[in-house]
Amino acid sequence: MIPSLPSSRWIRATNAIYLAVFLVFLFLPLLTVAVFAFNDAPYPAPPWHGFTLDWFLGNEATGRVGLFHDEELLGSILTSAVVAVWVTALSVIVGTTNAFLMERAKFPGRQALSMMMLVPLVIPGVILGISILAFASRLADFADSTFGLDIEFLRPGLPLVVAGQFSYIAAIATLTVSARLKRFDHTLEEAALNLGASRTAVLWHITLPYLRPAMVGSAVIAFLMSFENFNTTLMLVGADTPLTILMYGRMREGATPVLNAVSLFLMVASAVLALSLMRRGKQTDR
């Protein structure tokens, strides 16, 4: 529907109802999780038994261990954050490099290479994780049997988790930066070069500042996607358990409102991080 054209009352009502139903479908589960993080009951579901902060702060009298006193949960959050930082840094650096390669370089097979870079995006996360685990395990076994080397980072653990997440998140960063690089005015670089600037100076002072909003945006996406990843991580995790894997294990054992509390904490933290970085990117773009 074109907004500038007149529309009948029933069309406007239908659009409003559709929008309301969509927003309810989108936010009602999140709102339910947030509300029952404060429920004074040993289970994370209705009915409501009263307000409490025990699931955040803990309560020794009732034997409740809150989120901020649960060392295992806090450790898993730190593990997920460390993995996300590594994945974000690698994805932005490699994604920006790939963007220059795809948009600036001319070589045979460039289109085929650009299509192959998108393959990890269409492979299910479980299959991707299993493939990386099988390949790394074969390499580790070969190095052990042939050279007597025990290459630890090829075994299940955080290095493989970073590699597995990076394998597809880097493609998203590449697409994000490439989309902005396509709109770049090349005459700005040519003018700077004609005025005596070196290629390094042009890249640092002209091209990269123009790409900074896209790089910030891809960093936000990479961090959030890495932090919440489950399928690929499940296949590659070792002794150090990221948050999603720990929450899955606890859900199987029997959930408590502590999981609601950590979910609310992550929703707020993710929203604050995303909004602050996106706002900074917009300010840079101006």
Secondary structure by P-SEA (a helix, b strand, c coil): ccccccccaaaaaaaaaaaaaaaaaccaaaaaaaaaccccccccccccccccccccccccccccccccccaaaaaaaaaaaaaaaaaaaaaaaaaaaaaaaaccccccaaaaaaaaaaccccccaaaaaaaaaaaaaaaaaaaaaacccccccccccaaaaaaaaaccaaaaaaaaaaaaaaaccaaaaaaaaaacccaaaaaaccccccaaaaaaaaaaaaaaaaaaccaaaaacccccccaaaaaaaaaaacccaaaaaaaaaaaaaaaaaaaaaaaaaaaaac
